[in-house]
C-alpha cells in the first residue's frame, strides 16, 4: 500500500510540472527533428529511416537513433502536427522514468523513505526541463528509460542463485534499445561491472554461481550489435562541427574541467537555465588554466577519490562487526557513482560531441547525483541523536527542495514549450548574441508578430549583418510584409552563395507562389527536394502546386 501511495505521489509530481498546455509548440531542434522531417509522415519512410542517420539527410550530426525516430513517427500518426501530443508523450515517458528511479533505488538497497526522496528530487529537478519539455530531448528520455530497465534486470540477475541468465539477456536487450535511442547508453557494460563489484560478486567469499565476468557477456554482445549497426549506417563517429574537433590536448583538458564545473553547479544550484548558446559564451574554449577549469578538475578528482575509496572498502571481505546497513549504503553509493560518472563520460569531451554544454546531457547522470545526495543527507542526519527529529528534519528538507525545484521547473518548462518565451529568456542572458536575436525573430514570425520580428532582426543585423540565418529571416519577414521583390533578392543571393541550401530554395518558391508563378515555384521546390528529399516544407508546398 505504501509503495502504491509513493508511486502515485511521484506521478503527480512528474506530470503536474510537465503536463503540456493546449498551446504547447515546437522550439529549437524540434523543428529539424519533427517539423521539417518528412520521414515521419508515412510508414514506409519511417521504416527506411530506421537504417538512416538521425534525422535523415543530416549525416553530419553523426547520430543514429532509430528508436527515437520511430517514437516521433508514432506520435505523428497519432497527433499529426499538433505539438501538444508530442509533449504529452514526453511527460508520460518522464513519469515512467521517475518510477523506475524509485525502483532502482530500492533495488540498490536504499530504505523506502530514502528511495522515495531520491525519486522525488529527481522528478522535481529543474535541469531536466530541456530533456522533458523540448521535444528534441526525446532521446534522453528513451535512453534513460531503457537504461534503468537494463540496470534493474541486471540487478535481478545478480540476485539469482544460478546466475540469472534469462535476466542477463533481458538486460542486454534493454541496453540495446537504450543505445538505439541515445548513444551514451553504450557505457552500461561498465556500470554493470561496477554494480557486480558493489554487491560483492568479485569478493573471495561471494556465493558460487555464474562467474562475474561471464555475466557481462550478454551486455558486451548487445554493445557489439549496436556498434555494428551504427557503423553500417554512419561513416563517421563524431559530428562534423564538434566544438573541440582538432583541439590540442591541453585545450581539451581545460575545457573538460570547465564543463564539469558548470555541470556540478547546475546539479546543485540550477538557478540560471539556458540553451547551449549561453554555455558556449560562458565557457568558450579555454586555451589555458582558468579558475573554473581548476575547480572542475579538483571537484572531479575528489569525487573519484571518494568512489575509489568506497570500492576498495567494499571489495574487502565483510568484517564481523560491520553493520550490514553500512555495506548496503556503500554498495548503493558505488552504483550511483558509476551512473553519474559513466553517463557523464561520453558527454564530457573525452570524445568529440556536437555541443559544448547542454542541460539535457545531465539527465542520466542526475540519477546518480540524486541518490548520492540522499545517501549523503542520510549520513549527515545520522548524527542527530533523536530518531523522531531526524525524520522531521529529513521530511522538511526533502519537501523544501522538491517544492523549490518544482516551482523552477514549472517556469522553465513553459519556456521550452513556447519558442518566443525561450528566446526572450535567452536574449536577457545573451543580449549581444546574433544567433539568439535571429531565433527570437523566427519565433515572432511564427506567431505573426511582424513588428517584434523587425525589432529582433534589426538587433541581429547590427551584431552580425553577414549571418545566413539573419538574412534568411529578413527574407521571410519581407515575404510576410508583402515586399516580394526584396524577399526574392535576399533568397536569390542566399542560393547563389550556397546552391545546396534546400531551405532557401523553398523560401524562393514561396515568393514565386505569392507572385502567382507556379511553374517557377515548382522548379525551385524540385531543386530543394533534389538537395534534401526529406525536407517536409518543400514537399508540402509541391503537393498542391498545379
C-alpha positions in Angstrom: 0.0 0.0 0.0 2.8 2.4 0.9 4.6 1.6 -2.4 1.4 2.4 -4.4 1.0 5.7 -2.5 4.6 6.6 -3.2 4.1 5.8 -6.9 1.0 8.0 -7.0 2.8 10.9 -5.4 5.7 10.6 -7.8 3.3 10.5 -10.8 1.6 13.7 -9.5 5.0 15.4 -9.0 6.2 14.5 -12.5 3.0 15.1 -14.6 1.9 18.1 -12.6 5.0 20.1 -13.5 5.5 18.9 -17.1 2.0 18.2 -18.5 1.6 20.5 -21.5 -1.0 23.2 -22.0 -3.1 23.3 -25.2 -0.9 25.9 -26.9 2.4 24.0 -26.4 4.6 24.3 -29.5 7.7 23.3 -31.3 11.0 25.0 -30.4 14.7 25.0 -31.4 15.8 21.5 -32.5 12.2 20.3 -32.5 11.9 21.9 -36.0 14.7 19.8 -37.5 13.7 16.6 -35.7 9.9 16.8 -36.3 8.5 19.8 -38.3 10.8 19.6 -41.3 11.3 15.8 -41.1 9.3 14.2 -44.0 10.4 10.7 -43.0 7.8 10.8 -40.1 4.9 11.3 -42.5 4.4 7.8 -43.8 5.1 4.2 -42.6 7.4 3.4 -45.5 9.5 6.5 -44.9 9.6 5.8 -41.2 10.8 2.3 -41.7 13.5 3.4 -44.1 14.7 5.9 -41.6 15.5 3.1 -39.1 18.6 2.4 -41.1 19.5 6.1 -41.8 21.2 8.9 -39.8 19.1 10.8 -37.3 17.5 12.9 -38.6 17.7 11.6 -42.2 19.7 13.7 -44.7 21.8 15.1 -41.8 24.7 12.6 -41.5 26.9 15.5 -40.3 25.4 15.2 -36.9 26.8 11.6 -36.6 23.7 10.4 -34.8 22.0 7.0 -35.1 18.8 7.0 -33.0 16.2 4.8 -34.8 14.1 4.2 -31.7 13.8 7.9 -31.1 12.8 8.4 -34.7 10.3 5.6 -34.5 8.7 7.3 -31.5 8.3 10.5 -33.4 6.7 8.7 -36.3 4.2 7.1 -33.9 3.4 10.5 -32.4 2.9 11.9 -35.9 0.4 9.0 -36.7 -1.5 9.9 -33.5 -1.2 13.7 -33.4 -0.1 15.0 -36.8 1.4 18.5 -36.4 -0.2 19.1 -33.0 2.8 19.7 -30.7 0.8 19.1 -27.5 0.6 15.3 -28.2 4.3 15.0 -28.6 4.8 17.0 -25.3 2.3 14.7 -23.6 4.3 11.6 -24.7 7.5 13.2 -23.3 5.7 13.9 -19.9 4.5 10.3 -19.7 7.9 8.9 -20.5 9.4 11.1 -17.8 6.9 9.9 -15.2 7.7 6.3 -16.1 11.4 7.2 -15.7 10.8 8.7 -12.3 9.0 5.5 -11.2 11.9 3.4 -12.4 14.4 5.6 -10.5 12.4 4.8 -7.4 12.5 1.1 -8.1 16.2 1.2 -8.8 17.0 3.0 -5.6 15.1 0.3 -3.7 16.9 -2.5 -5.7 20.2 -0.9 -4.7 19.3 -1.2 -1.0 18.0 2.3 -0.1 15.4 2.4 2.6 11.9 3.1 1.3 11.9 6.7 2.6 15.3 7.4 1.1 14.3 5.8 -2.2 11.2 7.9 -2.4 13.2 11.1 -1.6 15.7 10.3 -4.4 12.9 9.8 -6.9 11.0 12.9 -5.8 14.2 15.1 -6.1 14.8 13.6 -9.5 11.2 14.3 -10.5 11.5 18.0 -9.4 15.0 18.8 -10.7 14.9 21.9 -13.0 17.8 20.8 -15.1 15.6 18.1 -16.6 13.4 20.6 -18.4 15.3 20.6 -21.6 15.1 16.8 -21.8 11.4 16.7 -21.0 9.9 19.9 -22.4 12.0 20.2 -25.5 10.7 17.5 -27.9 14.3 17.1 -29.2 15.0 15.7 -25.7 13.0 12.5 -26.5 16.3 10.6 -27.0 17.3 11.4 -23.4 14.0 10.1 -22.1 14.0 6.9 -24.0 17.7 6.3 -23.5 17.4 6.6 -19.7 14.1 4.7 -19.6 15.6 1.6 -21.2 18.9 2.1 -19.3 17.0 1.9 -16.0 15.2 -1.2 -17.2 18.6 -2.7 -18.0 20.0 -1.8 -14.6 17.0 -3.3 -12.8 17.1 -6.5 -14.8 20.8 -6.9 -14.3 20.4 -6.4 -10.6 17.7 -9.1 -10.6 20.1 -11.4 -12.4 22.9 -10.9 -9.8 20.5 -11.8 -7.1 19.5 -15.1 -8.8 21.3 -18.1 -7.3 22.0 -19.7 -10.7 23.3 -16.5 -12.2 20.0 -15.3 -13.7 20.9 -16.0 -17.4 17.5 -15.1 -18.8 17.5 -11.8 -16.9 21.0 -11.1 -18.2 19.8 -11.4 -21.8 16.8 -9.3 -21.0 19.1 -6.6 -19.5 21.2 -6.8 -22.7 18.1 -6.3 -24.9 17.1 -3.3 -22.8 20.6 -2.0 -23.2 20.4 -2.3 -27.0 17.2 -0.4 -27.1 18.7 2.3 -24.9 21.7 2.6 -27.3 19.3 2.8 -30.3 17.7 5.8 -28.5 20.8 7.6 -27.2 24.5 6.8 -27.8 25.6 7.4 -24.2 23.9 4.2 -23.1 26.9 2.4 -24.5 28.5 2.9 -21.1 26.2 0.4 -19.5 28.6 -2.6 -19.5 30.9 -0.6 -17.3 28.1 0.4 -15.0 27.1 -3.3 -14.8 30.7 -4.2 -13.9 30.7 -1.7 -11.0 27.3 -3.0 -9.9 28.7 -6.5 -9.7 31.7 -5.3 -7.7 29.5 -3.2 -5.4 27.3 -6.2 -4.4 30.3 -8.5 -3.8 30.5 -10.6 -6.9 34.3 -10.2 -7.0 34.9 -10.9 -3.3 36.5 -14.2 -2.3 33.6 -15.0 0.0 31.0 -14.4 -2.8 28.4 -17.2 -3.4 29.2 -19.7 -6.1 27.4 -19.3 -9.4 27.9 -17.9 -12.8 31.4 -16.2 -13.0 31.2 -12.4 -12.6 32.9 -11.6 -15.9 30.7 -14.1 -17.7 27.6 -12.2 -16.5 28.8 -9.3 -18.7 28.8 -11.4 -21.9 25.2 -10.6 -23.0 25.8 -6.9 -22.4 29.0 -7.0 -24.5 27.1 -8.8 -27.2 24.5 -6.1 -27.2 27.2 -3.4 -27.4 28.8 -5.2 -30.4 25.4 -5.4 -32.2 24.8 -1.7 -31.7 28.3 -0.7 -32.9 27.9 -2.9 -36.0 24.5 -1.2 -36.8 25.9 2.3 -36.2 29.0 1.6 -38.4 26.7 0.3 -41.2 24.6 3.4 -41.2 27.2 6.2 -40.5 30.6 6.9 -42.0 31.8 9.0 -39.1 32.0 8.6 -35.3 32.0 12.3 -34.3 29.9 15.2 -35.7 31.3 17.4 -38.4 31.1 20.6 -36.3 32.2 19.4 -32.9 33.4 22.4 -30.9 36.6 20.7 -29.8 37.5 18.9 -33.0 41.2 19.2 -33.7 41.9 20.9 -30.3 45.2 20.4 -28.5 45.2 18.0 -25.5 45.8 20.9 -23.1 42.8 22.8 -24.5 40.6 19.8 -24.3 41.6 19.2 -20.7 40.9 22.7 -19.6 37.6 22.7 -21.4 36.7 19.4 -19.7 37.4 20.9 -16.3 35.3 24.0 -17.1 32.4 21.8 -18.4 32.5 19.7 -15.2 32.3 22.7 -13.0 29.3 24.1 -14.9 27.6 20.7 -14.7 28.2 20.4 -11.0 26.8 23.9 -10.4 23.7 23.1 -12.5 23.0 19.9 -10.5 23.5 21.7 -7.1 22.1 25.1 -7.9 20.1 25.3 -11.1 19.2 29.0 -10.9 20.0 30.0 -14.5 18.9 27.7 -17.2 19.5 28.5 -20.9 20.0 26.8 -24.3 23.5 25.8 -25.2 24.4 29.2 -26.8 24.6 30.6 -23.2 27.2 28.0 -22.1 29.2 28.4 -25.2 29.6 32.1 -24.4 30.1 31.4 -20.7 32.9 28.8 -21.1 34.3 29.3 -24.6 37.3 27.1 -25.5 39.9 27.9 -22.8 43.5 27.7 -24.0 45.0 27.8 -20.5 44.1 27.1 -16.9 41.1 29.1 -15.6 39.6 29.1 -12.1 36.5 27.2 -13.4 38.7 24.5 -15.1 40.9 24.1 -12.0 37.8 23.9 -9.7 36.1 21.5 -12.0 39.1 19.1 -12.1 39.6 19.4 -8.3 36.0 18.5 -7.7 36.0 15.6 -10.2 39.2 14.3 -8.6 37.7 14.5 -5.1 34.6 12.6 -6.2 36.6 10.0 -8.0 38.9 9.5 -5.0 35.8 9.0 -2.8 34.4 6.5 -5.2 37.7 4.6 -5.3 37.9 4.5 -1.5 34.4 3.1 -1.3 35.3 0.5 -3.9 38.4 -0.6 -2.0 36.5 -1.0 1.2 33.6 -2.8 -0.5 35.9 -5.3 -2.2 37.3 -6.4 1.2 35.6 -9.3 3.0 33.0 -8.1 5.4 34.2 -7.5 8.9 32.3 -9.4 11.6 31.4 -6.1 13.5 30.5 -4.2 10.3 26.7 -3.4 10.2 25.0 -4.8 7.1 23.3 -1.4 6.6 26.7 0.3 6.1 27.8 -2.2 3.5 24.5 -1.8 1.7 24.9 2.0 1.7 28.4 1.7 0.2 27.0 -0.6 -2.5 24.3 1.9 -3.4 26.8 4.8 -3.4 29.2 2.9 -5.7 26.4 2.1 -8.1 25.3 5.8 -8.0 28.9 6.9 -8.7 29.0 4.5 -11.7 25.8 6.0 -13.2 27.0 9.6 -12.5 30.5 9.3 -14.0 29.6 6.6 -16.5 26.9 8.6 -18.3 28.8 11.8 -17.9 31.9 10.4 -19.5 30.8 10.3 -23.2 29.4 13.9 -23.0 32.4 15.4 -21.2 34.5 15.7 -24.4 36.6 12.6 -23.9 35.3 12.1 -27.5 34.0 14.8 -29.8 30.3 15.7 -29.4 28.2 18.4 -31.1 27.6 20.7 -28.2 29.9 22.2 -25.6 27.4 22.0 -22.7 23.8 21.0 -22.7 21.4 20.7 -19.8 19.8 17.7 -21.4 23.1 15.9 -21.1 22.8 15.8 -17.3 19.5 13.9 -17.5 21.0 10.4 -17.0 23.9 11.4 -14.7 21.5 13.2 -12.4 20.1 9.8 -11.4 23.4 9.0 -9.7 23.6 12.6 -8.3 20.2 12.5 -6.5 20.9 9.1 -5.0 24.3 10.2 -3.8 22.8 13.4 -2.4 20.2 11.4 -0.4 22.8 9.0 0.9 25.0 12.0 2.0 22.0 13.5 3.7 21.3 10.3 5.5 24.8 10.1 6.7 24.7 13.7 7.9 21.4 13.3 9.7 22.6 10.1 11.4 24.5 12.3 13.8 21.1 13.7 15.1 20.5 11.6 18.3 16.7 11.6 18.3 15.1 9.4 15.6 11.9 11.4 15.5 13.8 14.7 15.0 15.8 13.0 12.2 12.6 12.1 10.4 11.1 15.6 10.7 14.3 17.3 9.5 14.6 14.9 6.6 10.9 15.3 5.5 11.1 19.1 5.8 14.4 19.3 3.9 13.3 17.0 1.0 9.9 18.7 0.8 11.5 22.2 0.6 14.0 21.1 -2.1 11.3 19.4 -4.1 8.9 22.3 -3.9 11.6 24.8 -4.9 12.7 22.5 -7.8 9.1 22.1 -8.9 8.4 25.9 -9.0 11.6 26.5 -11.0 10.9 23.5 -13.3 7.3 24.8 -14.0 8.6 28.2 -15.1 11.4 26.7 -17.3 9.0 24.1 -18.8 6.8 26.9 -20.1 9.7 28.4 -21.9 10.7 25.2 -23.7 7.2 24.8 -24.9 6.9 28.4 -26.3 9.7 29.5 -28.6 9.1 33.1 -28.0 9.4 32.8 -24.2 12.5 30.6 -24.8 14.4 33.1 -26.9 13.2 36.1 -24.8 14.8 34.4 -21.8 17.9 33.7 -23.8 18.1 37.3 -25.1 18.1 38.6 -21.5 21.1 36.3 -20.7 22.9 36.9 -24.0 21.8 40.3 -25.3 24.7 40.5 -27.8 24.4 37.1 -29.4 23.1 37.4 -33.0 22.0 33.7 -33.0 19.7 34.4 -30.1 18.3 37.6 -31.7 17.7 35.7 -35.0 16.0 32.8 -33.3 13.8 35.3 -31.4 12.9 36.8 -34.8 11.9 33.4 -36.1 9.7 32.9 -33.0 8.0 36.2 -33.6 7.5 35.4 -37.3 5.9 32.1 -36.5 3.3 33.8 -34.3 2.7 36.6 -36.8 4.3 39.4 -34.8 6.0 41.2 -37.6 6.8 44.3 -35.5 8.6 42.1 -32.9 10.4 40.3 -35.7 11.6 43.6 -37.3 13.0 44.8 -34.0 14.8 41.5 -33.2 16.2 41.3 -36.8 17.4 44.9 -36.6 19.4 43.9 -33.5 20.7 40.7 -35.1 21.8 42.6 -38.2 23.7 45.1 -36.2 25.5 42.3 -34.4 26.2 40.1 -37.5 25.0 41.5 -40.8 26.5 38.7 -42.8 24.8 35.8 -41.0 22.9 33.5 -43.3 20.3 32.8 -40.7 19.7 36.5 -40.1 19.5 37.2 -43.8 17.1 34.3 -44.3 14.8 35.5 -41.5 14.9 39.0 -43.1 13.7 37.5 -46.3 10.9 35.7 -44.5 9.9 39.0 -42.8 9.8 40.8 -46.2 7.7 37.9 -47.6 5.3 38.2 -44.7 5.1 42.0 -45.3 4.3 41.5 -49.0 7.6 43.1 -50.1 8.2 40.4 -52.6 11.0 41.9 -54.7 13.1 42.4 -51.6 12.4 38.9 -50.4 13.3 37.4 -53.8 16.5 39.3 -53.9 17.5 38.0 -50.5 16.8 34.4 -51.2 18.3 34.6 -54.7 21.5 35.9 -53.1 21.4 33.1 -50.5 21.1 30.3 -53.1 23.8 31.9 -55.2 26.2 31.8 -52.3 25.1 28.3 -51.3 23.4 26.4 -54.1 22.8 23.3 -51.9 20.6 25.2 -49.4 17.2 23.5 -49.6 15.6 25.9 -47.2 16.4 29.0 -49.2 15.2 27.3 -52.5 11.9 26.6 -50.7 11.6 30.2 -49.5 12.3 31.4 -53.0 9.5 29.1 -54.2 7.2 30.8 -51.6 7.9 34.1 -53.2 7.1 32.7 -56.6 3.8 31.4 -55.3 2.9 34.8 -53.9 3.7 36.2 -57.3 1.4 33.6 -58.8 4.2 32.0 -60.8 3.5 28.3 -60.1 5.9 26.9 -62.7 8.8 28.9 -61.3 7.8 27.8 -57.8 7.7 24.1 -58.9 11.2 24.4 -60.3 12.5 25.8 -57.1 10.8 23.2 -55.0 12.2 20.4 -57.2 15.7 21.8 -56.7 15.1 21.9 -52.9 13.9 18.2 -52.8 16.8 17.1 -55.1 19.1 18.5 -52.4 17.1 17.2 -49.4 14.3 14.7 -50.2 13.4 14.7 -46.5 12.6 18.5 -46.3 9.0 18.5 -45.4 8.2 22.2 -46.1 9.2 21.7 -49.8 7.2 18.5 -50.1 4.1 20.2 -48.6 4.3 23.1 -51.0 4.9 21.0 -54.0 2.0 18.7 -53.4 -0.8 21.2 -54.2 1.1 23.0 -56.9 -0.6 23.0 -60.3 
